[in-house]
Structures are given as C-alpha cells and as structure tokens.
C-alpha cells in the first residue's frame, strides 16, 4: 500500500484555497507525494489531461464548471476513482453524483482523516480491480509468434501494437491463429468462419486475405506469416 500511495497522482479541484491547502497537507502527511490542485473546473480538466491522475477529488460548486461536468469529461476517457466534495447533503444530489460515475460522495464540513482513508480505500480497490482484469485478459489471450489475440475483446496485437482489422479480417485471423501451421482451404473458411456455402466466394476470400496481409505483414508482397499453399488454401506460419 505504501508504494501505491507514493506513486499515485491525486487531482483536487475546489474553488476554496483553504480547502485545497488543507487536503494537500493531510494527503502529504499520509504519504502522498503527487498532488495536483486547481481552483477552477477548466484548470482541473487541463491538469487531468496532462497528468493523468489515479484519483480525482471534485467540488461540485465551482465558479466556471460544475464538478458534475468535470466528472462527465473524465468518464469519457478514464475509469479512475472520483470523489465528490459538496456542501449539498440532499439525497438527490448524492444520487446524481453517483449516477454520473462518481465512486464516493463526501459532504462539507468533513473529516480530513476520513477523506484520506476514503482516498486510500478507493485506490486500493481500483488497483485490485485493474490487476484482476489484467490477469483475466491475459488468461483469455492467445499468443503466437509476435501476435496476441484476445477473442473476447476482439483485439489483435502485433509486438504490442493494436492492429485495426475489419470484422471479417478479424474472424479469419482468429480462426487461423486457432489452427496455426495448418493448411486451411477456402471452403473451410466459408463453412467454419462465415457459415456460408463456398460457391461464389473464391475471389472474396482472396481479397480479405490480401487486406489482412497488408495489416499484419512487414512486407505484404513477400508474406512470411500468411502463406498461400497452391491448390490447397492458406496457412498461418508461426512458432
């Protein structure tokens, strides 16, 4: 937990400088070293984009942009924990905040010790969830040669870089990965990948294979992964 605390970046947005200083002081005493503060919503959004914090503490009532709107902006690109600070204690305000994707809601005045504890709880929870998802993703991935295929996420990577494959290209490649180093006929592609009869698909399959080569091969004109076995079909050659 100590390492997590030291490495975490915390964004605090509040228009009251005294509260910003108070929260910063308490979090630093708790071991946090990377704390970024803003007294306007616009500045908070800019810091979020530049620093990519691991957790955000947002006041709802700001002079330019409501904390609710900052939350919406963050949720467009990030799932980091978000805590709302507000002088509003009504249940409706709390529900609105949580429905927008916030993870916790603290009313003013608040205990700074409790705030620090809630920050640690959210970071720890998010860290465990992230690692669990990461392990699940790895367990669902197929790794062959330089390629990593995650069928559940419909994602193919080559040397760590995501390849932008179209749906049918993706289906073909996943099937070839599952049957690597095996000759696959065009009839088999139609029957087992698309569930269609082969008649009339000969040229279509050739086009898809050519486009697939353009995206996965270093030199599509001289492929080393997807090879044509004359008269029989295609084969994905990988170690």
Order of alpha helices (4+ residues) and beta strands (2+ residues): alpha-beta-alpha-beta-alpha-beta-alpha-beta-alpha-beta-alpha-beta-beta-beta-beta-alpha-beta-alpha-beta-beta
